[in-house]
């Protein structure tokens, strides 16, 4: 669970909007109401919080500190859902799963304010009661008031002693309950880190904690059309990203207010995505030739690769391909400022190109997304082990196609935004078992060469030639990278 953040009680604002979007005045303050509306949409229709929340903030004119509070309430409540439901089970006369969904979302939101923010207890309860009246009417107001008053009798640590299993007897269960993750994700992270219940799960807990911390916004300057020094808003000075020479940490504010971002010459992009693109661009590859981003949508890595391709020599161009036309169109928007790149709609498994066409190929394949839970906290409740199992055949097919698309002497990069072993090393091993024309390159060493310095603890494990980035180690999403050279037949 995240530490307490966001001082403030949320100022009452204009009384507008209601459950039906209608005409009666609203009791709830706008900050809580926008957080609730996102939580309800995520629960009822699988909306994406990272897309819906910014749109609602703009639509309702919520800015500055109020927008920051709404963001913390939304994301914090999504992250803590499992822990908060376990606490509500003890504070209510019925299990959380049996509470009417709108009331349950109000209670989750109130519980987050009480246990993980600096909102005063009386304000957290009162604003939650007003919110309940607003979204479902007067009848449940007393129930919400009573339950949240029970929640307020202890702090988070006090409640954890009641809802977590014994740590020594069930360390995975303890971490799942204490940090609000499904048990299978805790196990997957521990396996990827090489930890076990017997050896201890200290680093697993560290990455769970990091996954519950909202990341800073990182920007990338696309080589050839922008510079990192441009990526500043107003009088705020940019902060260089720790690793990427093209990355900048936003000091705050709206990225769209930066001219280079508004012009499509720079983009929001996690530093891990920048690092894997840099490693592929600097991998030793024999032949010159075009580059390919096999699963390019929405186009952020494709734009960086195109900028790097422009530095590789005259005539080096990049094709960004995506199966879905709308994602191919988004890729085209990212590439529109680059004269050496183009986007196409194409199935990466079949390809609209001849085998052996490209000198460098990026296969950033669809995956479970477990490496980006900081940004998409609701994903932990939507994914299952069966989802991972269903993705693996597609991942294998795309990696095989990437290798087929690479000319002899060229390099393919296999990337996933997940550390899950089945989606990372497991996929690479399965594909390599069917081929005798591939060499696994030393990705950590190549990344160090691209940056001019090593990135600590970036190897997948002792002696591994794969890169694994982690939020708790590197402050990035948990991306995996394998660099594979296609050898002559």
C-alpha positions in Angstrom: 0.0 0.0 0.0 1.2 3.5 -0.7 2.3 5.7 2.1 0.1 8.6 3.1 0.1 11.4 0.5 -1.8 14.4 -0.7 -2.5 16.8 2.2 -5.8 18.5 1.9 -9.5 17.9 2.4 -10.7 18.7 -1.1 -12.4 22.1 -1.6 -16.1 22.2 -2.3 -16.7 23.4 -5.8 -19.5 24.3 -8.0 -22.5 22.1 -7.3 -23.2 20.6 -10.7 -23.9 17.2 -12.1 -25.7 14.2 -10.6 -26.1 10.5 -11.1 -28.2 11.0 -14.2 -26.2 13.9 -15.4 -29.3 15.9 -14.7 -30.5 19.0 -13.0 -30.7 18.6 -9.3 -27.8 20.1 -7.3 -25.0 17.8 -6.2 -23.9 17.3 -2.6 -20.5 15.8 -3.4 -17.5 17.9 -4.0 -16.1 17.7 -7.6 -12.8 16.0 -6.6 -14.5 13.0 -5.0 -17.2 12.9 -7.6 -14.7 12.6 -10.5 -12.7 10.0 -8.6 -15.9 8.0 -8.0 -17.0 8.3 -11.6 -13.7 6.8 -12.8 -13.8 4.0 -10.2 -17.4 3.2 -11.2 -16.6 3.1 -14.9 -13.6 0.8 -14.3 -15.8 -1.5 -12.3 -18.9 -1.5 -14.5 -17.5 -1.3 -18.0 -13.8 -2.1 -17.8 -12.8 1.5 -18.5 -9.1 2.5 -18.4 -8.4 4.9 -15.6 -5.4 6.4 -17.3 -7.5 7.4 -20.3 -10.8 8.3 -18.6 -9.5 10.4 -15.6 -7.6 13.0 -17.7 -10.6 13.4 -19.9 -13.0 14.0 -17.0 -10.6 16.4 -15.3 -10.5 18.5 -18.5 -14.2 18.3 -19.0 -15.0 19.4 -15.5 -12.3 22.1 -15.2 -10.5 20.4 -12.3 -6.9 21.6 -12.2 -3.9 22.1 -10.0 -4.0 20.6 -6.5 -7.6 19.5 -6.9 -6.6 17.5 -10.0 -3.6 16.0 -8.1 -5.9 15.0 -5.3 -8.4 13.4 -7.7 -5.6 11.5 -9.3 -4.3 10.2 -5.9 -7.8 9.2 -4.8 -8.5 7.3 -8.0 -5.3 5.5 -8.4 -4.8 4.8 -4.7 -8.3 3.3 -4.4 -7.7 1.1 -7.4 -4.4 -0.1 -6.0 -5.7 -0.8 -2.6 -9.0 -2.5 -3.5 -8.2 -6.0 -2.2 -6.9 -4.7 1.1 -9.7 -2.2 1.5 -12.3 -4.9 0.8 -10.8 -7.1 3.5 -11.1 -4.2 6.0 -14.7 -3.5 4.9 -15.5 -7.2 5.5 -14.7 -6.6 9.2 -16.5 -3.2 9.4 -19.7 -4.1 7.7 -22.6 -6.5 8.4 -22.1 -8.1 5.0 -19.0 -9.0 2.9 -17.8 -6.3 0.6 -18.6 -8.4 -2.5 -22.3 -8.3 -1.4 -22.5 -4.6 -1.0 -24.3 -2.7 -3.8 -21.5 -1.8 -6.3 -22.0 2.0 -6.2 -22.0 2.0 -2.4 -19.0 -0.3 -2.3 -17.0 2.2 -4.5 -17.9 5.0 -2.2 -16.7 2.9 0.8 -13.5 2.0 -1.0 -12.8 5.6 -1.7 -13.6 6.7 1.8 -11.4 3.9 3.2 -8.5 5.0 1.1 -8.9 8.6 2.4 -9.0 7.4 6.0 -6.0 5.0 5.8 -3.7 6.2 3.1 -4.0 10.0 2.8 -3.8 13.0 5.1 -7.4 13.9 4.6 -8.9 14.5 8.1 -11.1 11.6 9.3 -14.2 13.7 9.8 -13.7 15.1 6.3 -13.2 11.7 4.7 -16.4 10.4 6.4 -18.5 13.5 5.7 -17.5 13.8 2.0 -18.2 10.0 1.5 -21.7 10.4 3.0 -22.4 13.3 0.7 -21.0 11.3 -2.3 -23.3 8.3 -1.4 -26.3 10.6 -1.2 -25.3 12.0 -4.6 -24.9 8.7 -6.5 -27.5 6.4 -4.8 -29.7 8.7 -2.7 -30.4 9.1 1.0 -31.1 5.6 2.1 -27.5 4.2 2.3 -26.0 7.3 3.9 -26.3 6.0 7.4 -24.7 2.7 6.4 -21.7 4.5 4.8 -21.4 6.7 7.8 -21.4 3.8 10.3 -19.0 1.6 8.3 -16.4 4.4 7.7 -16.5 5.4 11.4 -15.6 1.8 12.2 -12.7 2.0 9.6 -11.5 5.2 11.2 -10.9 3.5 14.6 -7.6 2.1 13.5 -4.8 3.1 11.2 -3.7 0.9 8.2 -1.1 -1.0 10.2 -3.6 -1.7 12.8 -6.0 -3.2 10.3 -3.3 -5.2 8.6 -2.7 -7.2 11.7 -6.3 -8.4 11.4 -6.5 -9.1 7.7 -3.1 -10.7 6.9 -2.1 -14.3 7.4 0.9 -15.1 9.5 4.0 -13.9 7.6 6.2 -16.8 8.6 3.5 -19.4 7.7 2.3 -17.9 4.5 4.7 -15.2 3.2 3.1 -15.0 -0.2 -0.4 -14.6 1.3 0.9 -12.0 3.7 2.4 -9.9 0.9 -0.7 -10.3 -1.3 -3.0 -9.0 1.5 -0.7 -6.3 2.8 0.1 -4.8 -0.5 -3.1 -5.5 -2.4 -2.1 -7.9 -5.2 -3.6 -11.1 -6.4 -1.5 -14.0 -5.0 -0.5 -15.3 -8.4 1.2 -12.0 -9.3 3.2 -12.0 -6.0 4.4 -15.5 -7.0 5.2 -14.5 -10.6 7.3 -11.6 -9.3 9.1 -13.8 -6.8 9.9 -16.3 -9.5 11.2 -13.6 -11.8 13.5 -12.3 -9.0 14.7 -15.8 -8.1 13.2 -15.6 -4.6 11.3 -18.2 -2.7 9.4 -18.3 0.6 12.3 -20.3 2.0 15.0 -17.8 1.0 12.9 -14.8 1.8 10.8 -12.4 -0.3 12.5 -9.1 0.6 13.0 -7.9 -3.0 9.6 -9.2 -4.0 8.1 -7.0 -1.3 10.2 -4.0 -2.6 8.8 -4.3 -6.1 5.3 -4.7 -4.8 5.8 -1.5 -2.8 7.2 0.3 -5.9 4.2 -0.9 -7.9 2.0 0.9 -5.5 3.8 4.2 -6.0 2.6 6.5 -8.8 5.4 7.1 -11.2 6.7 10.5 -12.3 6.0 11.5 -15.8 9.0 10.9 -18.1 9.3 12.5 -21.6 11.5 11.5 -24.5 13.1 13.9 -27.0 13.2 12.3 -30.4 16.7 12.6 -31.9 16.9 14.9 -34.9 13.7 16.8 -34.2 13.9 17.8 -30.5 16.4 18.2 -27.7 16.0 17.2 -24.0 16.6 20.9 -23.0 13.3 21.8 -24.7 11.2 19.6 -22.5 10.3 22.1 -19.8 7.1 23.9 -19.0 7.1 27.6 -17.8 9.9 28.4 -15.4 10.3 24.8 -14.2 13.7 23.3 -15.0 13.8 19.8 -16.5 15.5 17.0 -14.7 17.6 14.6 -16.7 16.3 11.0 -16.6 18.7 8.8 -14.6 19.7 6.6 -17.6 18.4 7.7 -21.0 20.2 10.6 -22.7 16.9 11.5 -24.4 14.8 11.3 -21.3 13.5 14.1 -19.0 11.6 13.8 -15.8 8.6 16.2 -15.7 8.8 18.6 -12.7 5.0 18.8 -12.8 2.3 20.2 -14.9 0.7 19.2 -18.2 3.1 17.6 -20.8 0.8 19.1 -23.5 1.9 22.6 -22.4 5.4 21.9 -23.6 5.9 23.0 -27.2 7.9 20.0 -28.3 5.2 17.7 -27.0 2.4 19.7 -28.6 4.2 19.7 -31.9 4.7 15.9 -31.9 8.5 16.2 -31.6 8.6 14.7 -28.1 6.4 12.3 -26.2 5.5 10.9 -22.8 7.5 7.6 -22.6 8.7 5.6 -19.6 12.5 5.4 -19.4 12.5 1.6 -19.7 10.9 1.9 -23.2 13.7 4.3 -24.1 16.4 2.0 -22.9 15.3 -1.1 -24.8 15.0 1.0 -28.0 18.6 2.4 -27.4 19.9 -1.1 -26.8 18.4 -2.4 -30.1 19.7 0.6 -32.0 23.3 0.0 -30.7 23.4 -3.8 -31.0 26.2 -4.9 -33.4 24.5 -5.7 -36.7 26.3 -6.6 -39.9 24.2 -5.3 -42.8 22.7 -1.9 -43.3 19.1 -1.7 -44.2 15.6 -0.7 -43.1 14.3 -1.1 -39.5 11.0 -2.6 -38.5 8.8 -2.1 -35.4 6.6 -5.2 -35.7 3.9 -4.3 -33.1 4.3 -0.5 -33.2 1.0 0.9 -31.9 0.6 3.4 -30.5 4.0 4.4 -31.8 6.2 5.8 -29.0 9.0 3.4 -29.4 8.7 3.5 -33.2 9.3 7.3 -33.1 12.4 6.9 -30.9 13.7 4.1 -33.1 13.1 6.2 -36.2 15.1 9.1 -34.7 17.9 6.7 -33.9 17.7 5.2 -37.3 18.3 8.6 -38.7 21.6 8.7 -36.9 22.6 5.3 -38.3 23.4 6.6 -41.8 21.7 8.1 -44.8 18.7 6.2 -46.1 18.1 4.2 -43.0 14.3 4.2 -42.6 11.8 2.6 -40.3 8.5 0.9 -40.8 6.0 0.8 -37.9 3.5 -2.0 -38.4 0.4 -2.8 -36.3 -2.4 -5.3 -36.9 -5.2 -2.9 -35.9 -5.8 0.0 -38.2 -6.5 2.5 -35.5 -3.3 1.7 -33.7 -1.4 1.9 -37.0 -3.0 5.4 -37.5 -1.7 6.4 -34.0 1.7 5.2 -35.0 1.5 7.3 -38.1 0.7 10.4 -35.9 3.8 9.7 -33.8 6.0 9.3 -37.0 4.6 12.3 -38.9 7.5 14.6 -38.0 10.1 12.1 -39.2 10.9 11.9 -42.9 12.5 8.4 -42.6 9.5 6.6 -41.2 6.1 5.3 -42.2 3.3 3.3 -40.5 1.3 0.5 -42.1 -1.5 -1.8 -40.9 -0.2 -5.3 -41.1 -0.3 -8.6 -39.2 3.2 -9.1 -37.7 2.8 -12.8 -37.9 2.4 -12.8 -41.7 4.1 -9.6 -42.7 3.6 -7.4 -45.7 7.3 -7.8 -46.5 9.6 -10.4 -47.8 11.6 -12.5 -45.3 15.0 -11.2 -44.4 14.2 -7.6 -45.3 15.2 -5.7 -42.1 18.5 -5.0 -40.4 16.9 -4.4 -37.0 13.5 -5.6 -35.9 11.7 -4.7 -32.6 9.0 -7.2 -31.4 7.4 -5.4 -28.5 4.7 -8.0 -28.2 1.2 -7.9 -26.6 1.6 -9.2 -23.0 0.0 -9.3 -19.6 1.3 -5.8 -18.7 2.4 -6.8 -15.2 5.4 -4.5 -15.6 3.3 -1.4 -15.8 1.0 -1.8 -12.8 2.2 1.5 -11.4 0.4 3.2 -14.4 -2.6 0.9 -14.7 -3.4 -0.3 -11.2 -6.7 -1.8 -12.3 -4.9 -4.3 -14.5 -3.9 -6.4 -11.5 -7.6 -7.2 -11.0 -8.3 -7.9 -14.6 -5.5 -10.3 -15.5 -5.3 -14.0 -14.6 -2.8 -16.8 -15.1 -5.1 -18.0 -17.9 -4.6 -14.7 -19.7 -0.8 -15.3 -19.6 -1.2 -18.8 -20.9 -3.4 -17.5 -23.8 -0.8 -14.9 -24.8 2.2 -17.2 -25.0 1.3 -18.7 -28.5 0.9 -15.2 -30.0 4.2 -14.1 -28.4 6.0 -17.1 -29.8 4.6 -16.5 -33.3 5.5 -12.8 -33.3 9.1 -13.5 -32.2 9.5 -16.2 -34.8 8.2 -13.8 -37.4 10.6 -11.1 -36.2 13.5 -13.4 -36.7 12.3 -14.4 -40.1 12.0 -10.7 -41.0 15.6 -10.1 -39.9 18.3 -10.4 -42.6 21.4 -12.5 -41.8 23.7 -10.5 -39.5 20.8 -8.4 -38.4 19.3 -8.2 -34.8 15.8 -8.7 -33.5 14.8 -7.3 -30.1 12.1 -9.2 -28.1 10.4 -6.9 -25.5 7.6 -7.4 -23.0 6.3 -5.1 -20.4 6.1 -8.0 -17.9 8.7 -9.9 -15.9 6.6 -13.1 -16.0 8.8 -16.1 -16.8 6.4 -17.7 -19.3 6.2 -14.5 -21.3 9.9 -13.7 -21.2 12.6 -16.4 -21.0 10.0 -19.1 -21.7 9.0 -17.6 -25.0 12.6 -17.0 -26.1 13.6 -20.5 -25.1 10.7 -22.1 -27.0 11.4 -20.2 -30.2 15.2 -20.8 -30.1 14.6 -24.5 -29.6 13.1 -24.6 -33.2 16.0 -22.7 -34.8 19.7 -23.1 -35.4 20.3 -19.7 -37.0 20.1 -17.4 -33.9 22.7 -16.2 -31.4 21.7 -14.6 -28.1 23.6 -11.4 -27.6 24.7 -9.9 -24.3 21.9 -7.4 -23.9 23.1 -5.9 -20.5 26.6 -5.3 -22.0 25.1 -3.8 -25.2 22.9 -1.4 -23.1 25.9 -0.4 -21.1 27.8 0.4 -24.3 24.9 2.4 -25.6 24.8 4.5 -22.5 28.5 4.7 -21.8 28.1 3.2 -18.4 26.5 0.0 -16.9 23.0 -0.1 -15.5 23.3 -1.8 -12.1 21.4 -5.0 -11.4 19.9 -5.0 -15.0 20.7 -8.6 -15.8 17.8 -11.1 -15.6 19.9 -13.2 -13.2 23.5 -14.4 -12.7 25.1 -15.0 -16.0 22.0 -14.0 -17.9 22.3 -12.3 -21.3 18.8 -10.8 -21.0 17.9 -7.4 -19.6 15.2 -7.0 -16.9 14.3 -3.6 -15.7 12.4 -3.1 -12.4 10.6 -0.3 -10.7 12.3 -0.9 -7.4 15.7 -1.1 -8.9 15.7 1.4 -11.7 12.6 3.5 -11.2 11.1 2.3 -14.5 8.4 -0.1 -15.7 9.4 -3.8 -15.5 10.5 -4.4 -19.1 12.3 -7.5 -20.4 14.7 -7.4 -23.4 16.4 -10.2 -25.4 18.6 -9.3 -28.3 18.9 -12.0 -30.9 21.2 -12.0 -33.9 20.1 -13.8 -37.1 23.1 -15.8 -38.4 23.6 -16.8 -42.0 22.1 -20.2 -42.9 
